[in-house]
Amino acid sequence: MSEARSISIFGATGSVGASTLDLIRRDREAWHVVALTANCQAGELAKLAREFDAEIAVVADESCLGELRDALAGSGTAAAAGEGALIEAAQRGADVTMAAIVGCAGLAPTMAAIEGGRTVALANKESLVSAGALMMAKVRESGATLLPVDSEHNAIFQCLAGGRIEDVASITLTASGGPFRTKSLAEMRAMTPAQAVAHPNWSMGAKISVDSATMMNKGLELIEAHHLFPVGLANIRILVHPQSVIHSLVEYRDRSTLAQLGAPDMRVPIASALAWPGRIDTPCEPLDLAAIARLDFAAPDETRFPATGIARAAAGEGGGRPAQLNAANEVAVAAFLDGRIGFLAIADVAQRVLDAWSPPIPTTLDDIYSIDTHSRALATDMTRGPAHV
Ligand code: NDP
């Protein structure tokens, strides 16, 4: 029997965290759990830490530490809280770190894990979007292996196996189109948070579900792909594919196009990252193409869904623009989920924050954080007051 590998899961109480732990639960002997983290779901985190016999459990929100300590009393798991504790947990150096915190809040622990030079499975796209150049430079410097978990990027990564990036003519990111794919602008204006988070194919956390409904998720993924797969921004395309069966495609210079297919279940790309370069079993249904019968494709409609165009422009400008866009979008999505702004205002706020201020070129993580903070303040001002748009 091979030796157990160690793993830390940042964002263990979330949707990606649950899918990761589901796979680990099925092969308990193969894994030693180092750190599990959450923001403030202390009871749930403690339950998971006990089940998986984690070395340490960390809540980002320090006000939740008391609850975590109480819930872990008598267990062998240490309790800690705060951003410093998240970074220290990342520095414990697991063989694999699953970066699955939502938002730019995941940036510092993800960078700390990358600095350790081991394997980082990256779901937390906002950290790569915000600090892409710095993160990729850190990956090169530390020798870490960065494995994309986002299903599209994981698909591209798999299609690139055995190929050379210089031979790639284009990359196509597929997009389900989200729950409002066929809705008119007038209909979208009235959509509620409950309607926006009801994704037709994927079960995900609230923030990414709203991003999927605005298609900002695809915009963020475009920026993510631009950093992970350097084929030139103009060679990264978006294709609406409502069935979410083809997860993305790579076209080579000889016009041979490779695609990765699978059921829309995050356990497939997560399993690929956990086992890479090998394979492990998953409980996922095999793909039954005869039952699916047809696959549809359409060009994205940037009149109804302007977010992909906004993101492409931010990626093209580079510098601090993606961090600014990400921060504005995080604030706008939270305001929409709170009922403070309407659905169409999300992309509008993102665009207005980009128009309002030109950020300096970031060269350090502190620069990223100041762009993030300033952009959040602008977006917060724009989302204050009675519901609009
Ligand atoms: P969830 O909202 O389900 O979970 C988020 C996790 O992050 C929870 O563990 C949460 O803790 C924790 N968290 C939230 N805020 C903070 C904070 N400020 N500091 C530290 N931890 C925090 O998100 P998902 O699992 O859906 O998504 C996670 C990441 O993966 C996102 O970046 C998303 O874009 C990406 N992703 C997700 C996919 C999916 O299918 N869900 C697919 C592809 C990518 P708590 O429970 O205490 O709030």
Boltz pocket constraint, residues with backbone or C-beta under 6 A from the ligand:
constraints:
  - pocket:
      binder: B
      contacts: [[A, 10], [A, 11], [A, 12], [A, 13], [A, 14], [A, 15], [A, 16], [A, 17], [A, 37], [A, 38], [A, 39], [A, 40], [A, 41], [A, 42], [A, 60], [A, 99], [A, 100], [A, 101], [A, 102], [A, 103], [A, 105], [A, 106], [A, 123], [A, 124], [A, 125], [A, 126], [A, 149], [A, 150], [A, 151], [A, 202], [A, 203], [A, 204], [A, 205], [A, 206], [A, 207], [A, 208], [A, 266]]
      max_distance: 6.0
